Amino acid sequence: MPEPEDRESSVFRHGSEPVESLWSIGLEFAAQGRNLHGAAILKAHQIRAANLAVIAHEPPARHAAIRNWPWIENDPVLQKAQQKEIAIELVSKAQLFRK
C-alpha cells in the first residue's frame, strides 16, 4: 500500500539471486527502523500490468518506488478500496516468503 506522505510504496529490486540475498537486503533496511515480516517477489511487468509504475529510487542501492496508486482526495473510502483491489491483485501474483 502507498504511504500517504509520498503516495508511493517502497520496494527493493531483486534479480535472479537466491532468496537469501533478498533477506540480507531486507534486514539491512530493517536495521534503519523498519520491521521485516516477509517478502513478496513480483516481476516489474506484473506491477505495470496493474497500471502502476516502478521507478528506481536510489539510495539505498536497489531501492525503487511503486507509483501511480489511485489517489482520490475527496473520497478517501473509494481511494482505499481501489488501492486494496490493486494490492490484492498483486499479492495473488506474488511469490511470498516469511522467515
N, C-alpha and C positions, 0 to 999 in steps of 0.2 A: 504494500500500500504506500502511496506517496506521503511524504512529510508535508504538513501544512506550510511550513516556513518557506520551502523552495519548490513545492509541488512536484517533487521527483522522488524516486526510490534509489537508494544507494546499493550498488551491487559490485561484484568483482568479476572480471573476465577470467575465464579458466579454459584452457585449451584441452588437449587430449592427455595432459599429465595425469598421473594416478590421483585418486581421490584424496590420498594422504597429503598431497601438496595443497589441495584445496583447504584442508583443515588448517594447515600452517598459515595460510593467508587469513583465514577467519580468526584464528587465535591471535594473530598479530593485531588485527583490527579490534578484537575484543579487549586487548590489553589497553586500548585507548578509551575504555569506559563503556563499551558496548557489550551486550550479552550475546553469546553464541549458543543457539538452541539446536541448530541443524543447518542443512544446506539444501538448496533446490537447484538442480542443474537444468538449464534450458539453453536451447540454441537461440542465437540472436534473431534468426528468421522467425522463430515462434513468437518472440516478443513483438517483432514488427508486424506479424500477421494479426496481432490483436490491436493494431493501429497505434502502437506506442513506438517511441524511438529509443535506441540505445546509443548513448554518446560517451566516448572516452572522456573521463573527467579526473585526470591525474593532477597532483599527487593525491593519495599514495599510489604506488605502482599498481597497474592493472585495474584501477578503480574506474567505474562507469556509472552513469546516471540513466535511469529509465524515466523518460519524459513523455509529455503529451497525454497524461491522465486526464479524464474528464474533470472539468472544474466549472461548477455552476454556482457562482457567488450567491444568487438569490434563491437557490433551492438546495441547501446542504443535504437534505434527505435523499433527493434524487441523485445528487453528486455521489454520495457514499454508496448508494445502490449500484450505480454504473461502475464505480471503481471496484466494488466487490465482485460484480459479474465478470469483469476482466481478470481479476485476481484468481477467481475460481477456474476460469478457462486456462490460465497459465499453470496453475497447480495441477490441473488434470493432465497436462503435458509434461510435467517436470519429473525428473528422477530425484527422489527425496533421500536424504541421508541424515541420520541422527547419530550422535556419538554416544 
